[in-house]
């Protein structure tokens, strides 16, 4: 009868990260040339992969963003990318310097691909580490460098959709942390700066933060202290699968009990926003699943889609806003292969979600196995509703009948959905039934680039609307029903 939540039109989001080639974990260095200083922005597959979303939100950020300075006035001597350091620097890397030539190249790419850009600003400039508490950084954030970057960006006509401040500095932090009230003060400073630099409310970038892991006490204090209408998006990160070398990752992505645990975090963040910042929205601005560059043998395979699409479903129900997949390229959790830019299985799952799932979320329940996960939205292109079915079971396939549940709004439950039109179905399965394959089949056909390196067109198969929906073991299916007339979608 009514929608239970609302997502952005550009709900799917990716991160372009700063990590250099020599970012290594567990005796491997999976980032290659994918970092922002090295990425080949002229690569045609990369360009087409971004364009296919029309638009795709790209977040520029990551662990090293609080060590990036912007060489706007050419006053930084020896402006260099990150250098490996043994001590005295966060994450073992020096300060990195972004030259305006590279910023121009990045913006040319964003413009060419029609991307929506969220830029993560350095939140540690001007601060110093506390003499009494390790990893705590104190003092006010120095905003002159951010102002210079905004001024240059505006003068060039580059569009920034939103600015995020800091990366993983909230709660106990990761490599550094900032106290909640101080962070709130910094956000207010950033908001004032954005209002000054972008006086037109219609084109004013949003202000996002804190971009880290949810911690109830810290988030409550931060949101309470930040003041009215300062924060437009409350951003948090999800890495619930453990470290990238954890042998349990492949089991966790198939375990419905494990997958459901993170729902509490989504609920908690939404509750905090409802209480302290109701004008804002909850955004997941980074989620790589397994931390330290992703699950070594899992994150670039079909299996990771179970986790990824289930998280998308839960996020749309509870957090209502943007969900950001960790890396477009780079690391094991990249949507595109770091060296060839050929899409990994998750890329097609993300693209299908963007293609068929609209922004209104509707309630859906089923009486079957816990290993069948299901989410439903109004269809992206009206009319009708779309589902995503995720079958985590290795051995069990499911036959699904659809009913409109009139008990939910006091009507008779005898109404059976009749299905006069053909359904549109997209079934994703792994090559040879191996969920650790990096090749995905759509309705039985491998998804591969064309000879001219075009992203393959995602075409549904049309199925008699009166037949049950069949979901194979270890598969993912997107289904759109055009003659299911939910009042929520009209």
KETORFI-246717 format. One record per residue: x, y, z of N, C-alpha, C in turn. Coordinates in steps of 0.05 Angstrom, whole numbers, plus 32768, in hexadecimal, padded with zeros to 4 digits. Each point is the difference from the previous one (the first is absolute). Layout:
BEGIN
XYZXYZXYZ/...
//
This chain:
BEGIN
80107FE880007FF080188000801180198000/80158000800F801380178001801C7FF58000/801380127FF7801C7FF78001800B8002801C/80137FEF8007800B8000801B801A80108002/800B80077FE98019801080018004800B7FE4/801480127FFE8006800D7FE6801E80017FFD/800A7FF97FE8801C80027FFA800580177FEC/801980087FFD800780137FEB7FFD7FF37FE5/7FFC80107FEB80017FF57FE5801C7FF47FFA/8014800D800B801C7FF67FFC80097FF28019/7FF17FEC800880047FF18019801B7FF17FFF/80067FF47FE880197FF27FFD801780147FFE/80157FFB800E801780138002801A7FF08001/8015800C7FF5801B7FF3800280148014800B/80167FF5800A80168010800A80187FFE7FEC/800C80177FFA801B80007FF4801380088017/80137FEF8005801180028018801B800B7FF9/800D80098015801B800C7FFE80177FEC8001/7FFA7FE7800880167FEE800580147FFE7FE9/801A8001800780157FFD7FEB80057FE27FFA/80107FFB7FEC80077FE57FF7800B7FEF8016/8010800B8012800C7FF080157FF07FFF801A/7FE580027FFD7FEF7FFA80177FFC7FE18000/800B7FF3801480007FE380007FF47FF5801A/7FF37FE97FFE7FF57FF2801780037FE27FFB/80097FF2801580027FE27FFF80107FF77FE8/8018800D7FFD80137FF87FEB7FF580037FE3/7FED80127FFC7FF880067FE57FF9801E7FFE/8003800B7FE87FFC801C7FFC7FEB80047FEA/7FE67FFE80077FEB7FFE7FEB7FF7801A7FF4/800C801780087FF5801A7FF7800B80077FE4/80177FF67FF8800A80067FE68001801E7FFA/7FF880077FE88000801C7FF77FE5800D8004/7FF17FF780157FE4800880027FFC80198011/80158009800F7FFE801780117FFC801A7FF0/7FF58014800D7FF980197FF28017800E7FF2/80187FFC800A8018800C7FF480097FF17FE7/7FF87FE67FFE800B7FEF7FEA7FEB7FF77FEC/7FE7800180077FEB7FF47FEF8000800A7FE3/7FFE7FEE7FED7FFF80077FE47FE4800A7FF9/7FFC801A80017FE5800C7FFC7FF880007FE3/80117FF87FEE7FFA7FFF7FE37FF67FE47FF8/80007FED80137FF97FE57FF97FE27FFF7FF8/7FFB7FF57FE87FE580007FF57FED7FEE800F/80097FE9800A7FEE7FEF800F7FF8800D801A/8013800D800E7FFA800E80187FEB80167FFB/8004800F7FEB7FED80157FF97FE47FF57FFA/7FFE7FEA7FF17FE67FF47FF97FF37FF48018/80107FF480127FF57FF380187FF380158012/800B801880027FF4801580107FE8800C7FF2/800380057FE67FEA800B7FF07FE67FEF8001/80047FE680027FE97FEE7FFE7FEB80068016/8008800C80167FEE800680167FF0801A7FFB/800D80137FF47FF380197FF87FEA800B8013/8007800A8018801B8005800980097FEB8016/801A7FFF8003800C7FF18017800C80148013/7FFA7FFC801A800C80118014801C7FF58006/801480117FFE801C7FF88006800980108019/80087FF28014800C800C8018801E80007FFD/800C80178002801D80027FFF80098001801D/800D7FEB800980087FFF801C800D7FE68008/80017FFB801A800D7FE8800A801480068016/800D7FEC8009801280028018801380177FFF/800C80067FE8801580147FFF7FF6801C7FFB/7FE580047FFF7FF6801B7FF9800880158015/80047FF78019800880138015801E80067FFF/800D7FF77FEB801D80067FFC8004800D7FE4/7FEA80097FF48003800D7FE57FFE801E8004/8014800E7FF47FFF801D7FFE7FFC80087FE3/7FF480177FFC7FF880087FE5801280187FF8/800F7FFB7FEA801480147FF77FF380147FED/7FEE8011800B7FF180127FEF801180187FF7/800F800B8012800F80187FFA801D7FFA7FF6/80067FE77FFC801B7FF87FF8801480088015/7FF88001801A801280098015800A7FE88011/7FFA7FE87FF7800B7FE8800E80187FF67FF1/80178003800D80187FF77FF280007FE17FFE/800A7FF67FEA80037FE37FFC7FE57FF28004/7FEC80097FF17FE57FF4800280007FE47FF5/7FFF7FEC801280037FE47FF87FE97FEF800B/7FFA7FE97FF27FED7FED800B800B7FF4801A/7FF27FED800B80087FF3801A801A7FF07FFD/80108002801580197FF080017FFE7FEE8019/800A7FE77FFD80007FEE80178012800A8016/7FF77FFF8019800F800980177FFE7FEB8016/80167FFD800F80007FEC80157FF180098019/8002801A80067FF4800980197FF8801E7FFE/7FF2800980157FF8801C80027FEA80097FEC/7FF57FED7FF07FEB80077FEE7FEA7FEC8002/7FE780087FFB7FE97FEE800180027FEB7FE9/7FF97FE780067FFF7FEB7FEC801B7FFA7FF2/8016800B800B801A7FFB7FF48006800F7FE6/7FF180167FFB800580107FE88002801E8007/8010800E7FF08005801C80057FE780107FF7/8002801A80057FEC80137FF480017FFD7FE2/7FE880007FF37FFF80007FE37FF6801B7FF6/800A80097FE97FF9801A7FF67FF17FFE7FE5/7FE8800B80007FEF80007FE7800680197FF0/800C7FFD7FE9800580167FEE7FE780077FF0/7FFC80197FF97FE880077FF17FFF7FF47FE4/80167FF97FF580007FF27FE67FF17FE58002/80067FF280167FF27FE680047FE380058007/7FFA801580107FE4800680077FF080077FE6/800D800E7FED7FF480067FE77FF97FE67FF1/80147FED7FFF7FFC7FE77FF27FE97FF0800C/7FFF7FFF801B7FEA7FF2800E7FE5800C7FF9/7FFE801A80007FE7800D7FFA7FF87FFD7FE3/80137FFF7FEE7FFA7FFA7FE47FF37FE47FFE/800B7FED800F7FF47FE580017FE48000800C/7FFD800E80167FE58002800D7FEC800C7FED/800880157FF27FEE800E7FED7FFA7FEE7FE8/80147FF37FF67FFD7FEE7FE97FEC7FE98006/80027FF680187FEF7FE880087FE68008800E/7FFC801A80037FE7800B800D7FFE7FF6801D/80167FFC800D80007FF6801C7FF780168013/7FF47FF880167FFA8012801780167FFD8014/800C8016800880197FFE80107FFC8008801D/80087FEE801280038006801C801E80018006/800980178009801D8003800580068000801E/80117FEE800880087FFD801C801780138007/7FFB8013801180148014800880117FF68017/8019800A800180137FFB80167FF6800D8019/7FFB7FF080157FF6800B801A801680038015/80197FFA7FF8801680028014801280177FFB/7FFC800F7FEA801280177FFB7FFE80148017/80178008800B8001801480157FFF7FF4801C/7FF87FE780027FFF7FF4801B801B7FF38006/80027FF8801A80187FF080087FF77FEB8013/80117FEB80027FF97FEA801180028009801D/7FED7FF7801180008007801C80197FF5800E/800B8010801280187FF8800F7FF87FEC8016/7FE67FFF80077FF87FEE80177FF17FE77FF7/7FF580017FE87FF07FE97FF880077FF87FE3/800B7FE87FFE80097FF67FE67FE97FFE7FEC/800580077FE87FEE80007FE87FEB80158001/7FFD800F80177FED80168001800C80197FF4/7FF3800C7FEC800980197FF47FF08017800B/800E801680067FF38016800E8004801A7FF0/7FF0801480078001801A7FF27FEB80027FEB/7FFD80187FF57FEC80057FEB800B7FF87FE5/7FEE7FF67FEE80087FFA7FE58006801A7FF1/80167FFF7FF1800980187FF07FF27FFF7FE5/7FEE80137FFB7FEF7FFF7FE8800A800F7FE8/8018800E8002800A80107FEA80057FEF7FE7/800B7FE8800380077FF07FE97FE67FF67FF2/7FEC7FF980107FE67FF87FF57FF380177FF1/80028019800B7FF580177FF3800E80057FE5/801B7FFD8000800F80037FE67FF67FEC7FEB/7FFC7FE780097FF87FEB7FED7FE480077FF5/7FEE800880127FE480077FF8800180187FEC/801080148007800280187FEF80097FF87FE4/80157FEF7FFE800B7FF77FE67FEA7FF07FF1/7FF37FEE800F7FEC7FEE7FF57FE980107FF4/7FF78014800E7FEA80127FF7800980107FE7/8019800A8001800A80117FEA80017FF07FE6/80047FE5800280027FEF7FE97FE57FF57FF8/7FEB800580107FE57FF67FF97FFC7FE38006/80127FF480117FFD7FE480077FE97FFD8014/7FF07FEB7FFC7FE97FFC801280077FEC8016/7FFB8007801980037FEE80167FE57FFE800D/7FF67FE780027FE67FFC800C80008002801E/80167FF7800D80018001801D801D7FFF8009/8005800B8018801A7FFF800D7FFD7FF08019/80127FEC800480017FF18018801980088010/7FFF8001801A801780088010800B7FE98010/80197FF97FFA800E7FEB800F7FF87FE47FF9/80127FEE80067FFC7FE37FFB80077FEF8018/7FEC7FF4800C80037FED8017800F800C8017/7FF780188008800C800E80177FED80018018/7FE87FF47FFC7FEC8000801680037FE98013/7FF28001801780027FEA8013801D7FFC8009/80097FE77FFF801C7FFB8008801380057FE8/7FF580077FE9801180057FE9800D7FE77FF5/800F80027FEB800F7FEA7FF5801E80048004/800A80177FF4801C800780058002801A8010/7FEA800F80007FFE8019800E7FE380058008/7FFB801180147FE4800680087FFE801D8009/7FE7800A7FFF7FFA801B80087FE87FFE8013/7FFF801180157FEA800080127FE6800A7FF2/7FEA7FF580097FE680057FF27FF9801D7FFF/8003800F80167FF8801C8001801280117FEE/801A7FF97FFF8012800D7FEE7FF97FFB7FE3/7FF97FE87FFA7FF87FF97FE47FE7800F7FF8/7FED800380137FE7800F7FFB8007801D7FF9/8013800B800F8009801C7FFB800C80037FE4/80107FEC7FF9800D80007FE57FEB7FFE7FEA/7FEB7FF080047FEB7FFE7FEC7FF1801A7FFC/7FFC800E80167FF3801B7FFF801180137FF0/801A7FFF8004801380117FF27FFF7FFA7FE2/7FFF7FE57FFA7FFE7FF87FE37FE680097FF4/7FEA7FFE800F7FE680087FF58000801E7FF9/800C801080128001801D7FFB801180067FE8/80167FF17FFD801280047FE97FF27FF97FE6/7FF17FEA80007FF17FF77FE87FEB80157FF9/7FF2800B80147FEC80147FFB800C801A7FF5/80188006800A800E80197FF680097FFC7FE4/800C7FE97FFA800B7FFB7FE57FEB7FFA7FEB/7FEA7FF380097FEA7FF97FEE7FE6800D800A/7FFD801A7FFB7FE9800E800C7FE57FF87FF6/7FFF7FF47FE77FE67FF87FF57FF77FE5800C/7FEA800080107FF87FE7800E7FFA7FE97FED/7FF980077FE77FF97FEB7FEC80187FF07FF7/8017800D800080187FF27FF680157FFC8017/7FF78004801880127FFE801780057FE28006/801A7FF8800180067FE480077FF67FF9801D/7FF97FE780037FF87FF7801B80197FFD8011/7FFC7FFF801A80167FFD80137FFB7FE5800F/80147FEF7FFF7FFE7FE5800A80157FF98016/7FF97FEF801280147FF780147FF27FED8014/800E7FF28010801D8001800480107FEB7FF0/7FF27FEF7FF0800F7FED7FEF80117FEC800F/7FF37FF3801480107FEC800F7FED7FEB800C/800A7FF180147FF07FEA800B7FEE800A8016/7FE87FF580007FEB8009801380087FF9801D/7FFE8014801180057FFE801C7FEA8010800E/7FEE7FF3800E7FE8800E800A8006801A800F/80117FFE8014800580188011800C80167FEF/80147FFA7FEF800D80147FF07FEC800C7FEC/7FF17FF07FF27FED800A7FEC7FEA8012800D/7FF67FF780177FEB800F800E800B801C8008/80188000800B800C80198009800680127FE7/800B7FF57FEC8006800E7FE77FE7800D7FF3/7FEB7FF07FFD7FE8800A7FF37FF280158012/80007FFB801A7FF380138012800F801B8000/801A7FFF7FFE8010801980018003800E7FE6/7FF97FF27FEA8006800C7FE57FED80177FF8/7FE98001800D7FEE80177FFA7FEE7FFB7FE9/7FEB80107FFE7FEB7FFD7FEC800A80047FE3/7FF77FED7FEF800580027FE3801E80027FF8/80127FF78010801C80007FF980077FE87FEF/7FF97FE8800980087FE87FF27FE97FF67FEF/80057FFE7FE67FEB7FF77FED80007FE27FFE/80167FF3800480027FE37FFF80127FF58016/7FF67FEE801080107FF38015800C7FE77FF5/801A80017FFB800D7FEA7FF2800D7FEC8013/7FFC7FE67FFA800E7FEC8011800A7FEA7FEE/80137FF0800A800D7FEB7FF17FFA7FE4800A/80007FED7FEE7FFA7FE4800880167FED7FF6/800C7FF2801280137FEB7FFA7FFB7FE98013/7FEA7FF27FFC7FF77FEC8014800A7FE47FFB/800F7FFC7FEB800A7FE57FF9801B7FF9800D/800C8013800E801A7FFB800C801780077FEE/80187FF88007801880077FEF80007FF07FE6/800E800B7FED80007FF47FE5800C7FE47FFF/80107FF88013800C7FE580007FF07FED8011/7FE8800880087FF07FEF80117FF47FE97FEF/80067FE680077FF67FEA7FF07FE27FFD8002/7FF3800D80147FE37FFE80047FF080127FED/800E80127FF07FF180127FF07FEC7FF27FED/80097FEB7FF37FEF7FF27FED7FE87FF3800E/80037FF880197FE97FF5800F7FED80168009/800C801680087FF08016800B7FEE800C7FEB/800980027FE77FEF800C7FEB7FE97FEE7FF8/80007FE6800A7FEA7FEE7FFA7FEF7FFA8019/8006800D80167FF37FFA801A7FEB80158006/7FE67FF97FFE7FEB801580048000800B801D/80087FF080138001800A801C801680148003/80177FFB7FF48016801380017FF9801A7FF1/7FF57FFD7FE87FF980187FEF7FED8012800F/7FED7FF5800E7FEB8010800D800B80118017/80167FF7800C800A800F80188004801E7FFB/800980077FE88007801C7FFB7FE780117FFE/7FE97FF47FFE7FE780107FFF7FFD80128018/800A7FF680177FFE80108019800F801A7FFE/801880007FF3800F80187FFB7FF080147FEF/7FF47FF67FEA7FF080117FEF7FE9800D8010/7FF37FF080107FEA800A8011800A80158013/80167FFA800D800B801380158007801B7FF3/800D7FFF7FE98007801A7FF37FE7800F7FF9/7FEC7FF37FF57FE7800D7FF97FF2800C8018/80007FF180167FF480098019800E8019800B/801B80007FFE800F8018800A7FFA80187FEF/7FFD7FFC7FE67FF980177FEE7FE4800A8006/7FED7FED80037FE4800880077FFF80118019/80117FF980138000800E801A800F801B7FFF/801780007FF4801180188002800380117FE6/7FFB7FF47FE98004800F7FE77FEC7FF77FEB/7FE5800480057FEC7FF57FEE8000800C7FE4/800D80177FFD8002800D7FE580157FF17FEF/800F7FEF800C80167FF27FF37FF77FE57FF5/80127FF17FF47FFB7FE57FF780187FEE8006/7FFB7FE6800280157FED8006800C7FF77FE5/801A80027FFE800F7FF77FE880157FEC8009/80017FEA7FF180187FEE8003801480097FEB/8015800E800A8012800C7FEC80187FEF7FF9/80027FE9800D80157FED7FF87FF97FE5800C/80027FEB7FF07FFB7FE5800A800F7FEC7FEF/80167FF6800B80107FED7FF17FFB7FE48009/7FF07FFB80147FFB7FE5800A80177FF78012/80167FF77FF380177FF7800F801580177FFF/800B80088017801380168000801C7FF87FF9/801180137FFC801B7FFC7FF680007FF57FE4/7FF4800F7FEE80007FFB7FE37FEE7FE97FF7/7FEE7FF780117FEC7FEC7FF780087FE38004/7FEC7FEE7FFF80047FE4800380117FF57FE9/80177FF4800680137FF97FEB7FF57FEF7FEA/7FF07FEC80077FF67FED7FEC7FE280027FFB/7FF48014800C7FE280027FFF7FF680197FF4/800C801780077FF4801A7FFA7FFD80077FE2/800F7FF37FEF7FFD80067FE37FF27FE97FF2/7FF17FEF80107FF37FE97FF47FE180028002/7FF27FEE7FF47FE3800080017FF67FFF801D/800D7FF180117FF77FFC801C7FFC801B800E/801180137FFA7FFF801A800E7FE6800E7FFB/7FF37FFA7FE97FE6800C7FFA7FEA7FF98014/80037FE9800E7FEC7FF98014800180158016/8019800680098003801580157FF8801C7FF6/800A80067FE87FFD801B7FF57FE380077FFC/7FF17FEF7FF27FE480077FFA7FEF7FFE8019/80077FEE80127FF07FFE80198004801A8011/8019800A800080058019800E7FF180177FF3/7FFF80007FE57FF180157FF27FE37FFF8008/7FF57FE780027FE47FFD80087FFB800B801C/80117FF780137FFD800A801B8003801E8003/8014800A7FF18005801D80027FE8800F7FF6/7FF47FF67FEA7FE9800F7FF57FE87FFF8013/7FFD7FEB800F7FEA7FFE8014800580128018/80198000800A8005800E8019800E801B7FFE/801280037FED801080187FFE7FF680147FEB/7FF07FF67FED7FF180117FED801180117FED/801A7FFF8002800F80137FEF80167FF37FF0/8016800D7FFD80157FF67FEE800F7FE9800C/80057FEC7FF080117FE98008801880007FEE/80188000800C801880037FF080117FE78001/80047FF47FE980117FE97FFE801D800A8001/80117FF2800F801B800B8006800F800A7FE7/80087FEE7FEE801380097FEB7FF47FFB7FE4/800280147FEF7FFA7FFB7FE380167FEF7FF4/80188008800580187FF07FF980127FFF8018/80107FEB800280147FFF80167FF77FEF8017/80137FF1800C7FF97FEE80167FF17FE87FF5/7FFC7FED80117FF17FE87FF87FE280057FFD/7FF68015800C7FE380057FFF7FF980137FE9/801080037FEC7FFA80127FEA7FE97FF67FEF/7FF080137FF77FEA7FF87FED800C7FFA7FE5/8017800D7FFA800D7FFA7FE6801C7FF48006/80087FED7FF0801B7FF48004801580177FFE/801280008014801280168003801480037FE8/80077FEB7FF3801380027FEA7FF380027FE5/7FE97FF27FFC7FF380007FE57FE880127FFE/7FF5800880187FE7800F80017FE77FF07FF7/80047FE67FFB7FE97FF07FF97FEE7FFC8019/7FE680037FFD7FEE7FFF801880027FE5800E/80018001801B7FFC7FE980117FE27FFA8003/7FF97FE8800A7FE37FF980037FEF8016800E/800B800B80157FF08014800F7FF980197FEF/801080067FED7FFA80177FEF7FE47FFC7FF3/7FFB7FE87FF67FE77FFB7FF37FE980008013/80057FF680197FEB800180157FF9801C8006/8014801180037FFC801D80067FF1800D7FE9/80087FFA7FE77FF3800D7FE97FE37FF77FFD/7FFA7FE680067FE57FF77FFF7FEF800D8015/800B800380187FF1800E80157FF8801C7FF7/8014800E7FF57FFC801B7FF67FEB80017FEA/80007FEB7FF07FEE7FFF7FE87FE37FFA8008/7FFC7FEE80137FE47FF680057FF38009801A/8011800680147FF48007801B7FFC801E8002/7FE7800880037FFA801C80038007800B801B/7FF8801980058008800D801A7FED7FFB8017/7FE87FF67FFA7FED7FFA801680027FE38008/80047FFB801A80047FE5800B7FE57FF7800A/7FF87FE77FF97FE67FF6800A80057FE78011/7FED7FFB801280037FEA80137FFB7FE57FF2/80117FED80057FFD7FE57FF580087FEC8014/7FF07FEB800380077FEA80137FFC7FE67FF1/800C7FEA800A7FFB7FE67FF580017FEB8016/7FF37FE97FFB7FFD7FEC801480137FE87FFB/801480057FF080137FEA7FF9801980008011/80157FF57FF580197FFC800F800E801B8005/800F80018016801080178006801680057FEB/80077FEB7FF1801580027FEC7FF7800E7FE7/7FE680067FFE7FF680107FEA7FFC801C800A/800F80137FF67FFD801D80087FF0800E7FEA/7FEE801280087FF1800E7FEB7FFB801D8008/800380127FED7FFB801C80047FEF800A7FE8/7FF0801480057FEE800A7FEB7FFF801E8000/8000800C7FE87FFD801D7FFB7FEB80047FEA/7FF580187FFE7FF280077FE880137FFE7FE9/7FF67FF87FE980127FFD7FE9800C801A7FF8/801980007FF6800E80187FF87FF1800E7FEA/7FF87FF17FEC7FEF800C7FEA7FE47FF58005/7FEE801380057FE47FF880077FF37FF27FE8/7FEA7FF080047FF47FFA801A800C7FE7800C/7FF57FF8801780077FE6800C801380018017/80087FE8800980137FFE801680167FED7FF8/80178003800C80187FF07FFB80097FF2801A/800A7FE87FFC800B7FF18017801D7FF97FFB/800F7FFC8015801A7FF17FFE7FFE7FE88012/80057FE97FF580007FE78010801D7FF68001/800A7FFA8018801B7FF780047FFE7FE4800D/80087FEC7FF27FFF7FE4800A801B7FF8800A/80038000801B801A7FFA800C80057FE28002/7FEB7FF07FFA80037FE38003800E7FF37FE9/80127FEE800780107FF17FEC7FEF7FEB7FF3/7FED7FF4800E7FF27FE97FF67FE380047FFA/7FF48015800A7FE380037FFD7FF880167FED/7FEE7FF97FED7FF580147FEF7FE48006800B/7FF480177FF87FE68008800A7FED80067FEA/7FE77FF980057FEA80087FEE7FEF8014800F/7FFB80187FF57FF38015800F7FE680087FF3/7FEB800080107FE6800B7FF87FFC801B800C/7FF580137FF17FFC801B800B7FE380058008/7FFC800C80177FE68009800A8002801D8009/7FEA800E7FFC7FFF801B800C7FF57FFC801C/800F800880147FF87FFB801C7FED8016800A/7FE67FFB7FFD7FED801580087FFC8001801E/800B7FED800E7FFE8001801E800F8018800A/801480097FF28010801780097FF080198003/7FEB80037FF07FF0801980037FE27FF98003/7FFB7FE9800E7FE47FFB80087FEE7FF47FEB/800A7FF87FE97FEF7FF57FEB7FFF7FE18002/7FF37FF47FED7FFE7FE37FFF801A7FF47FF5/80087FEA800B80197FF37FF77FFB7FED7FE9/7FE67FFE7FF67FFA7FED7FEB8008800A7FE4/800980197FFF8008800B7FE6801A7FF37FF6/7FFE7FF37FE980177FF37FF4800B80117FEA/801A80058000800C800F7FEA7FFD7FF07FE6/7FF5800C7FEB7FF97FF07FE8801580007FEA/800F80157FFD80177FFF7FED7FF87FFC7FE3/7FF380137FF37FF87FFE7FE4801780057FED/801280118008801780077FEE80187FEE8006/80117FFF7FEC80197FF180048012800F8014/800E7FF080118014800C8012801B80047FF2/800F8013800B801B80047FF680137FF48016/80107FED7FF880117FF28013801E80017FF7/801180068014801D80007FFC800C7FED8014/80097FE97FF7800C7FEC8013801E80007FFD/800D80058016801E8000800180097FE6800D/80127FF27FF2800C7FE8800B801E80007FFA/80107FF18010801D7FFF7FFB80067FEC7FEB/801680057FF180097FED7FEC80067FE4800C/7FF67FEB7FF480047FE580087FF67FFA801D/7FEE801280097FF47FFC801B801480068017/8017800B7FF98015800580147FFD801D800A/7FF7800380197FFC801B800A801980118003/80177FF37FFF801A800F8001800A80067FE3/7FEE7FFD7FED800780087FE47FFE801E7FFE/8011800C7FEF7FFD801D7FFB7FF180057FE6/7FF37FEB7FF57FEF80037FE87FE37FFC8009/7FEF80127FF87FE47FFE80077FEF7FFC7FE7/7FEB7FEF80027FEE7FFC7FEA7FE6800F8005/7FF5800C7FEB7FE6800C80027FED7FEF7FEF/7FEC7FF4800D7FED7FEE7FF3800F7FEB7FEF/80167FF6800C80107FEB7FF3801680087FED/8001801A7FFA8015800A7FED80158010800F/801A7FF97FFB8015800F800E7FFF801E7FF9/8004801180148001801D7FFC801D80077FF9/800580077FE7801B80077FF77FFF80197FF0/8016800F7FFF800180177FEF7FFE7FF87FE3/7FF580127FF07FFF7FFA7FE3801B80047FF4/80037FF97FE6801A80047FF38009801D8000/7FEC801280008007801D80008001800A801D/80027FEE801380038006801D7FE8800F800C/7FE87FFA7FF67FE8800B800B7FF77FEF8018/7FF4800E80147FF47FF180167FE87FF17FF5/7FFC7FE680057FEA7FF17FF47FE5800B8009/7FED80007FEE7FE5800980077FF37FEB8012/7FF3800980157FF37FEE80137FE37FFC7FF8/7FFA7FEA7FF37FE57FFC7FF67FF27FEA8011/7FE6800580067FF27FEC80107FF57FEA7FEF/7FFA7FE9800C7FEF7FEC7FF27FE480058008/7FED7FFC7FEE7FE4800580067FF37FE58007/7FF1800080167FF57FE7800B7FE280038004/7FF17FEC7FFA7FE3800080057FFA8008801D/7FF1801680027FFA800B801B7FF17FEF8013/7FF37FEA7FF57FF17FEE801280117FEA800C/80187FFC7FF580127FEB800B800E80098019/80067FEE8012801180078017801B800A7FF8/800D80108010801B800A7FFB80137FEA800A/80127FF77FEF80147FEC8007801B800C8006/800A7FFB8018801A800B800880137FE88005/80147FFE7FEF80137FE98002801180028019/800B7FEA8008801380008017801780127FF9/800B800E8015801780117FFC7FFD80137FE9/7FE9800F7FFF7FFC80137FEA7FF4801A800B/7FFF80147FEF7FF4801A80077FEE80067FE9/7FE7800A80067FEE80077FEA7FF3801A8005/7FFF80117FEB7FF0801980017FE77FFA7FEF/7FE98007800B7FE67FFA7FF27FEF80198001/7FF580087FE97FEE80177FFF7FE57FF67FF6/7FEB8008800E7FE47FF87FFA7FF1801A7FF9/7FF980037FE77FF480197FF77FE380048008/7FF17FE980047FE4800380067FFA7FFA801E/8013800480117FFB7FFF801C7FFD801D8009/7FE7800880047FFB801D800480008007801E/80178003800B80028008801D7FF9801D8002/7FED800780127FF9801D8004801980118006/80137FF4800E801880108007800F800A7FE8/7FFC7FF27FE9801080077FE97FF080117FEB/7FE7800680067FF0800E7FEC8006801E8002/
//
